[in-house]
């Protein structure tokens, strides 16, 4: 077959891959490969994670809920991921799912949901976020999976942010707030970018954010963007620094 599926394997649930060994795959993976994709023994699949890198593997056995694979060749070595931290106020479910997916495809290292004064969203489900990042990583050819942090209040987060790392804050209508956005475009690989909720930050939040030395205001243009669009626009600024 011309299409070779890429499957993320959790390093905490799977032994380190090496040539010459046979590995049992999970029931869910066996079902996906054998029932959904209808793969047969001797066909190939690519397995990857942040510990082992990426491997071309052969299916030795496949059944309804079980199977084994054998690593044939290491395609890519493990890497130390480099990419920005996305800090954002969660949106409605579909918009949040889309934002998580696009952030993964754009190479974020960490995803940090925060509560702002205007955040209005259902309960955050971190396991759902993780499943979205895995699917996006499989599709986008990245090796690593973004770390997903528990939701925290905006200023509790700011109190823990490293003072030697810049946190870029996307501010709408900078002129109305009498803010001169940073135009140096000196974005670092370990920086963070903060995107507010639908409706934007409360003015007092902006005022208090700018009290932190590590905060730099950022303009994403003159148009008013939806939050998920702002996430893509902001993360695109870090593209040259991504290694994922």
Secondary structure as GFF3:
##gff-version 3
##sequence-region A 1 244
A	DSSP	beta_strand	6	8	.	.	.	ID=ss1
A	DSSP	beta_strand	22	25	.	.	.	ID=ss2
A	DSSP	alpha_helix	27	30	.	.	.	ID=ss3
A	DSSP	pi_helix	31	36	.	.	.	ID=ss4
A	DSSP	beta_strand	44	49	.	.	.	ID=ss5
A	DSSP	beta_strand	53	62	.	.	.	ID=ss6
A	DSSP	beta_strand	67	76	.	.	.	ID=ss7
A	DSSP	beta_strand	85	88	.	.	.	ID=ss8
A	DSSP	alpha_helix	93	105	.	.	.	ID=ss9
A	DSSP	beta_strand	110	115	.	.	.	ID=ss10
A	DSSP	alpha_helix	126	140	.	.	.	ID=ss11
A	DSSP	beta_strand	147	153	.	.	.	ID=ss12
A	DSSP	alpha_helix	154	160	.	.	.	ID=ss13
A	DSSP	beta_strand	167	170	.	.	.	ID=ss14
A	DSSP	beta_strand	192	195	.	.	.	ID=ss15
A	DSSP	alpha_helix	203	209	.	.	.	ID=ss16
A	DSSP	beta_strand	215	218	.	.	.	ID=ss17
A	DSSP	alpha_helix	227	235	.	.	.	ID=ss18
A	DSSP	three_ten_helix	236	241	.	.	.	ID=ss19
###
